[in-house]
Amino acid sequence: MSKNTGYVLIIGSSNLDFMIYSKRFPNPGETVTGGSFKQYLGGKGANQAVASVRSGSMTIFIGKIGTDFFGDQMVSQLTDEGINMNHIIRDSKEPSGVAFILIDQNGENMISVAPGANFNLKPEEIRSRAQIIKNANSIVVQMEIPIETIQEIFKIASEGNAIKILNPAPLKPLPVDIFSKVDIIIPNEGELFRLYSLLGFKDILGENTQKIFQISRDIANLGLKFIITTLGNRGCLIFDKKNDKFYQVATPKVKPVDTVGAGDCFIGVLASQLNKGIDIVNAAKFATVAASIAVTRKGAQESMPFSNEIHNKLKDLNLNNN
């Protein structure tokens, strides 16, 4: 299967997001009034799938969704986006996942998630979809599904030729052997530092950029090809293990409205670009510009830009994406 006719496979979570936009976050025990309420579809996996398909790649989503009204909404909307939903699992015992999200006037967020059916995705359900996994061009997995299921996904994926991407969020302890089956991990800065500690490495001194350099080298030695650390409004830092080289990708300056889903946008678009055969640095440039568009809009999936919007922004910035 050629790179141009292949597909991105996203395996992970789908949630319904209940969002309150407020001037500030409440302190413990405090009630802050005067905010506005919105309801959107979200979940890291579904967000990344929307970002991928909107940026121009055939995209398949695998996840576990309740048989409730929320679940029906998820399946309908993701199908309308053009995502292949033929391989999802409906769960009659667990409800669909939900997230409660607070967003302050600076666009920063606080999130609490009840995973529901997402956390009931079992390894045997993944094994029955092995061929879909093996035939993908790029695969993205996040950690809103069980660890044993993530292990099974990458075990199967290692039998194919996919670019295997792990977004270690929300971060939790990971078995060390999983890194030998993954090509790229994409944490944010805080997740990278916490992952380093969870893996048993000793704390290192220095300013944050120098720490990222050393941490990336140490973690990549566990079997990874690349580590991409996202840095919010400072872009991202890519470590290329083979060439022992770092690449800094800057982000355009924008006024954020809502940062929910920005990381998912970056990852979904990056996977889409890699699926098309774009090299990792130019894929990251494209994905960074996409995320800079997403943060200027409310909602997670609704904020994901389309390919033509990203190309137009790149032209405006005089950036080349080969």
N, C-alpha and C positions, 0 to 999 in steps of 0.2 A: 504494500500500500504506500503510495507516494505521500510526501509531506503535504502536497497541495490538495490531496483528496482525502486526507485523514481526518480524525476527529479528536477533540478534547473530551476526556472523561473526568467528570467531577463526582466524587463520592463523598457524601457528607450530610450536613443538616439543612433542614428547612423549617423556619419558624414564622409565626405571626408576631410582628413587632407592635407593641403598644407604646407610643412615644408622647412624652410631654416636653414641650419647649418652654423653658422658664428663664428668668433673668439669672438665677444662680441655683446651685445645688443646696438642698436643705442640710442643716447639721443634724446629727442623731437626735431624734425626739422632736424635731422641728417640722412644722408644716409651712410650705411656701405656696402661696396662692397667686393667681393671675396668669398662669401659663395657658398654652393652647395644646389641644390634643389631636394627634393624628394616628391613623392605623395603616401600617404598611406590611407587605410580605418581606421576610428577611431570612436569617439563618446563613451562616458562613458559606455552606456549600451552595445553596440556591443563589446567593448573591454572586458568588464567583462564576456560576453557570451563566447567569444573565450577562455579566461583564464579558465572558468569553464569546457568547453567541452574538452579542451586539457589536463586538469588535471584529466579527467576520468569520468565525470558525464554526463548523458543524460541532454541536455540543450535546453530549449525553449526560444525563444526571441520574445517579443511583443514590437512593436514600430510603428511609422508612418514615412514613407519614400516616397519621391516624385516619380512621374512616369517618371522622367528624366533619362538620361544616367547614372548619378552618382548613382541614386537609383537602377538601374539595376545591376550595379557593386556591390553594397552593398549586395543585395539579393543573387546574384550568389556566391560571395566569402564566405559569411557566411554559405550558404548552403553547399558549398564545405568543409567547416570546420567540417560539421557534425551537425550543429545547426538546430533544427526544426524551420523553418521559415513559417510554415503554418498559423500562427495567426497574422502576421503583417498586417498593413493597408497601402495601397498605396494612396497617396494624389495627385490628379490631379491639385490642385489649388496652392499649396505651393511647392517650390523647396526642394530638399533634403538638409539637414544641411551641412554646411562647416565650417572648422576651419583653421585659419592661425596661424602657430606656428613658433616661433623663438627659436633656441637652440644654446647656446653658447658653448665654448670649454670645459667648466666644466660639460656639460650635463644638465645644468639648462634650464628652458623654460619659455617663455611668450606666452600666448594663447589668441586669440580673436575668438569668435564663432558667426556665424549667424545661429540660430537654424532651420529656415525654417519649414518643415513639423513636426519636432520633437515637436515643441511647439503648434501643432494643434491636439495633441492626446486628445480626449474628454472623459469625464466620461462615456457617454453612449456607446462608443466603448469598454470601459473596461468592462462595465456591460454585454455586449454580450459575453464576454470571462470569465465569472465568474467561471465556472466549472474548467477551466484550472488553475485558481488562487487557488481555494479551494483545489485542489488535489496535489498541489506542495509540495515537502519536504522542500525546502528553496526558498525564494523569495528575490530578490534584486531590489531596486528602487533607482534611483538617481534623481537629481533635474534639469535636462535639459528637463523636461516635465512640464506641468502646475500643480500648487499646488492643484487645485480642483481635478485633475485626480489622483494625489498621494493620496489624502484623500480617494477617491473612492477605489483605489487599496487596501489600508490597511483595509478599512471597510469590503470589501469582504473577504480579506485574514483572517480576524479575525474569520470568520465562519468556517475555516478549521484548519488544524493542522501544517501549515508551520512555519518554523523559519523565522521570518519577519525581514529583514535587510534594513535599510535606510542609504544610503551614502549621507549626506547633502551637496552635492557639485553639481554645484556652489551654495554657501550658499545664502539664502534669508530668509526673515521672514517666520516662520512656525507657524500654529495654535497649541496652547499648547496641545489640546486634541489628536493630532496625536500620541504623545509619548505613550499614553496608549494602542495603537494598534500596536506598534512596539516592537520587542524583543531586537534588537541590532542596535545601530547607530555606524557608522565608519567615524568620521571626522579626518582630520589631526589636528595638534596642533593649527595652526592659526584658523581653522574653529571652533574648540572647544571653544576657547576664544571668538570669535565673536558671536557664537551661545549663549553663556552664557549671553552676553550683550543684544542680540536681545530678549531673553526670559525675560528680565527685572531684572535680578540679578545685584546686586551691585558689582563693581570691588573689587577684593581681592588682598592683598599684598603677597609677598613671591616669592621664586624662582620658575621657571616654573613647575618642577615636583610636588612640593607641591601644586601649583595652580591647576594642572591637577587632583590631588587627590580630592581636595575640590569641584571643578567644576563638576567632574564626579559624586560624591555623590549627589550633588544638582540636577543635571539634571536627574539622574537615578530615583530620587524620583517622577518624573512625570509619571512613569509607566514602565520604561525600565528594562530589565534583565541584559544587559551588555552594556558597552561603551568601544569600542576599539579605542584608539587614536593612529594614525600612526605618527611616529616620524622620517620619512626619514631614513637616515643612522644609526639612533639610535634604529631602530626596532619599537616596539609598546608597549603600556601599556594597559592592559585589566582590567576593573573594573567589578567585579562580585557582583551585588547588593544583591543577596540572602545571600551570605556569607560575605558581606562587606569586600571583599578582592581584592588586586591588584596583577597582574602577569606581570612581565616585560619579554618581548621576544626580545632578541638581534638579530641583523642582521649580516650576514657575511660581512667582509670587502672586497669590490670590487672597481674597478675603473670605475665609471659610464661613459657611452657614451651618453646616452639619457634617461632622467627620465620621458619622456612622457609615460603615461599609467602604471607607476609603481604602483600607488595606485589602479587602476582598476584591475591590475594583482592580487594584494593582496586580494581584495574583491571577485573577481570571484573564485579564488582558495579556499579561506576560505569557501564560500558558497558551493562549490563542496565537500569539506571535511566534512562540517556539514551535507550535504545531505547523505553522506556515514555513518553517525553515529559517526564520530570522535568527541571527546570532544573539547571544544573551545580553550583550551590552545595548544593542539597538532595541531589542525587545523590552529591556528595562526602561530605556528612554521613552518609548511609546507608552508603556504602562504607567510611568510617572506622570506624564502629561494627562493621561486618562484620569488618574486619581485626582489631579489638580482641578479637573473639571467637575468631578463627582462631589467634591467638598463644597462647591458653590451652590449645591442643590439639596433640598430636603429629602429624607428617606434613603433607604439603602438601594434596593433594586431600581427604584424610579430614578435615582441619580446617575446610574451607569450610562456613560456616553456611548454613542454609536461611532463606528469606524470613521465615517466622514467628518464627524466633529473633531475627533482626535487628529486626523490628518490636517484639518484646517487650522487647528491650534498650533500644530508643529510648524506649519507654513508661517503663521503669524510670528512665531518665535525664531524663525529662520534656523530650525533644527532639521538635520537630515536623518531620515530613518530608512535605511537601505532594505 
